């Protein structure tokens, strides 16, 4: 397939690029600034595209089969918190671009705070329990709540569209580089617990598995370490 990756210079996006190339797909990696392009680009095509701008996205994805969005709103936690609203802006921009290219399929990486811990009750709505899980279990700063809420709003932007989208909410906290085991646990809207966080490498495996064999069209799913 012809796969485009937004946020390709980041931790998750970089692993998605590697995984997609390793499976033999034709990959275009997007970054907002050419200064983020790696010196060694291998067989990956790199291009500048703005994930906050509908026109820029539409031009970038015109010849693709699948788009994987693994963007972050800033460099580092503090920058991401300060720019949390960008996730909603980016979701609207992506939906607008997909309306111009209805055959392109989107896989977007979001957050796990909107996963359910009980029927109809999301993790982010559990008050002090959410703060405890965020800080102690997931290793994420408590002030990250604004980012969690923005990512939930972004999911709702996709849910209100009729585009070909899928949204991945990891059941882990901050996704870090690690081992590629090729194994993970799969779920729907409910939070999965695990003894360890899933690695960025295994998250990329889950994304490419979904790209190749769609199981969650117009739905959200979650993954956790096996």
C-alpha positions as CSV (number, residue, x, y, z in Angstrom):
1,X,0.0,0.0,0.0
2,X,0.9,3.7,-0.3
3,X,1.0,4.9,3.3
4,X,1.6,8.4,4.6
5,X,2.7,9.1,8.2
6,X,2.1,12.4,9.9
7,X,4.3,13.0,12.9
8,X,6.9,10.8,11.3
9,X,9.8,12.4,13.2
10,X,8.3,11.5,16.6
11,X,8.7,8.5,18.8
12,X,5.5,6.7,17.6
13,X,5.5,8.0,14.0
14,X,9.2,7.0,13.5
15,X,8.4,3.4,14.5
16,X,5.4,3.4,12.2
17,X,7.6,4.4,9.3
18,X,10.0,1.6,10.1
19,X,7.3,-1.0,10.5
20,X,5.6,0.0,7.3
21,X,8.8,-0.1,5.3
22,X,9.7,-3.4,6.9
23,X,6.4,-4.8,5.5
24,X,7.2,-3.6,2.1
25,X,4.8,-0.7,1.9
26,X,5.6,2.5,0.0
27,X,6.0,5.2,2.7
28,X,5.8,8.9,2.6
29,X,6.8,10.6,5.9
30,X,5.4,14.0,6.7
31,X,6.8,16.7,9.0
32,X,5.8,20.3,9.4
33,X,9.5,21.4,9.2
34,X,12.1,20.0,6.8
35,X,14.7,20.5,9.6
36,X,13.1,17.5,11.2
37,X,14.0,15.2,8.2
38,X,16.6,12.6,9.1
39,X,20.0,12.7,7.3
40,X,19.6,9.1,6.3
41,X,16.1,8.7,4.6
42,X,16.6,5.3,3.2
43,X,13.8,4.3,0.9
44,X,11.3,6.6,2.6
45,X,10.1,9.7,0.9
46,X,10.0,12.8,3.2
47,X,7.7,15.8,2.5
48,X,6.6,18.9,4.4
49,X,2.9,19.0,5.3
50,X,1.0,20.9,8.0
51,X,-1.3,18.6,10.0
52,X,-3.3,21.7,11.2
53,X,-4.2,22.8,7.6
54,X,-6.9,21.1,5.5
55,X,-5.4,22.3,2.2
56,X,-1.9,21.1,3.1
57,X,-3.1,17.7,4.2
58,X,-5.3,17.3,1.1
59,X,-2.4,18.0,-1.2
60,X,-0.2,15.6,0.7
61,X,-2.5,12.6,0.8
62,X,-3.9,12.8,-2.7
63,X,-2.1,9.6,-4.0
64,X,-2.2,7.6,-0.8
65,X,-4.2,4.6,0.3
66,X,-3.8,5.0,4.0
67,X,-2.8,7.9,6.3
68,X,-1.5,7.2,9.8
69,X,-1.5,10.3,12.1
70,X,0.8,10.0,15.1
71,X,1.3,13.7,15.6
72,X,2.1,15.5,18.8
73,X,1.1,19.1,19.7
74,X,4.6,20.1,20.8
75,X,8.1,19.0,21.6
76,X,8.0,17.6,25.1
77,X,5.2,17.4,27.7
78,X,5.1,21.1,28.7
79,X,4.9,22.2,25.0
80,X,2.2,19.6,24.3
81,X,0.1,20.7,27.3
82,X,0.4,24.4,26.2
83,X,-0.8,23.5,22.7
84,X,-3.4,20.8,23.6
85,X,-6.1,22.5,21.5
86,X,-4.2,21.8,18.4
87,X,-5.4,18.2,18.5
88,X,-9.0,19.3,17.8
89,X,-7.9,21.7,15.1
90,X,-5.9,18.9,13.5
91,X,-8.9,16.6,13.6
92,X,-11.1,19.1,11.8
93,X,-8.3,19.7,9.2
94,X,-7.9,16.0,8.6
95,X,-11.7,15.4,8.2
96,X,-11.8,18.3,5.7
97,X,-9.0,16.7,3.8
98,X,-10.6,13.3,3.8
99,X,-13.8,14.8,2.4
100,X,-11.7,15.8,-0.7
101,X,-10.2,12.3,-0.8
102,X,-13.0,9.9,0.3
103,X,-11.1,6.7,-0.7
104,X,-8.2,7.4,1.7
105,X,-8.4,5.6,5.0
106,X,-7.2,7.3,8.2
107,X,-5.7,5.7,11.3
108,X,-5.2,8.3,14.1
109,X,-3.4,7.8,17.4
110,X,-5.1,9.4,20.3
111,X,-5.2,9.1,24.1
112,X,-6.5,6.6,26.5
113,X,-8.3,8.9,28.9
114,X,-11.6,8.5,27.1
115,X,-11.5,4.8,27.5
116,X,-14.2,3.3,29.7
117,X,-13.5,2.0,33.2
118,X,-17.2,1.0,33.6
119,X,-20.1,1.0,31.2
120,X,-20.6,4.6,30.1
121,X,-17.9,5.9,32.5
122,X,-14.7,7.2,31.0
123,X,-11.3,7.2,32.8
124,X,-11.0,11.0,32.5
125,X,-14.4,11.4,34.3
126,X,-13.4,9.5,37.5
127,X,-12.0,12.5,39.3
128,X,-9.3,11.7,41.9
129,X,-9.1,8.1,40.6
130,X,-8.2,9.5,37.1
131,X,-5.5,11.6,38.6
132,X,-4.1,8.6,40.5
133,X,-4.1,6.4,37.5
134,X,-2.6,9.1,35.3
135,X,0.2,9.9,37.7
136,X,0.9,6.5,39.4
137,X,-0.2,3.9,37.0
138,X,0.4,5.6,33.6
139,X,3.3,7.8,34.6
140,X,1.8,11.0,33.1
141,X,1.7,14.4,34.9
142,X,-1.6,15.4,36.4
143,X,-1.7,18.6,34.4
144,X,-1.9,16.4,31.3
145,X,-5.6,16.4,31.8
146,X,-6.2,19.2,29.3
147,X,-4.4,17.1,26.6
148,X,-6.6,14.1,27.5
149,X,-9.7,16.2,27.1
150,X,-8.5,17.6,23.8
151,X,-7.8,14.1,22.5
152,X,-11.3,13.0,23.5
153,X,-12.7,16.0,21.6
154,X,-10.7,15.0,18.6
155,X,-12.2,11.5,18.7
156,X,-15.6,13.1,18.7
157,X,-14.7,15.1,15.6
158,X,-14.1,11.8,13.8
159,X,-17.2,10.2,15.2
160,X,-19.3,13.0,13.8
161,X,-17.9,12.6,10.4
162,X,-18.7,10.0,7.7
163,X,-15.1,9.5,6.6
164,X,-13.1,6.2,6.7
165,X,-11.4,6.6,10.0
166,X,-10.1,4.5,12.9
167,X,-8.9,5.9,16.2
168,X,-6.3,4.1,18.4
169,X,-6.4,4.9,22.1
170,X,-3.5,3.1,23.8
171,X,-4.3,1.8,27.3
172,X,-0.8,2.8,28.3
173,X,0.4,6.2,29.4
174,X,3.4,7.8,27.7
175,X,4.5,5.5,24.9
176,X,8.3,5.1,24.9
177,X,10.8,3.2,22.6
178,X,11.3,-0.4,23.6
179,X,11.3,-3.9,22.3
180,X,9.3,-5.1,19.3
181,X,7.7,-8.3,20.5
182,X,5.0,-8.3,17.8
183,X,2.4,-9.2,20.4
184,X,-0.3,-7.1,22.1
185,X,-3.7,-7.3,23.6
186,X,-6.6,-5.8,21.6
187,X,-9.8,-4.2,22.9
188,X,-12.6,-1.8,22.0
189,X,-13.7,1.2,24.2
190,X,-12.8,-0.3,27.5
191,X,-9.4,0.4,29.3
192,X,-7.1,-2.6,29.3
193,X,-4.8,-3.1,32.3
194,X,-1.3,-4.5,31.9
195,X,1.8,-5.1,34.0
196,X,3.9,-3.0,31.6
197,X,3.3,-0.2,29.0
198,X,3.2,-1.2,25.4
199,X,6.3,-0.1,23.5
200,X,6.2,2.4,20.6
201,X,7.4,-0.5,18.4
202,X,4.5,-2.8,19.3
203,X,2.1,0.1,19.0
204,X,3.4,0.5,15.4
205,X,2.8,-3.2,14.9
206,X,-0.9,-2.8,16.0
207,X,-1.4,0.1,13.6
208,X,0.1,-1.7,10.6
209,X,-1.9,-4.8,11.4
210,X,-5.1,-2.6,11.4
211,X,-4.0,-0.9,8.2
212,X,-3.5,-4.2,6.4
213,X,-6.6,-6.0,7.9
214,X,-9.2,-3.5,8.9
215,X,-11.2,-4.5,11.9
216,X,-12.3,-1.2,13.3
217,X,-13.7,1.0,10.5
218,X,-15.3,4.2,11.9
219,X,-14.5,2.9,15.4
220,X,-12.0,3.4,18.2
221,X,-9.9,0.5,19.5
222,X,-7.3,0.1,22.2
223,X,-4.1,-2.0,22.7
224,X,-2.1,-3.0,25.7
225,X,1.1,-5.0,26.3
226,X,0.6,-8.7,26.0
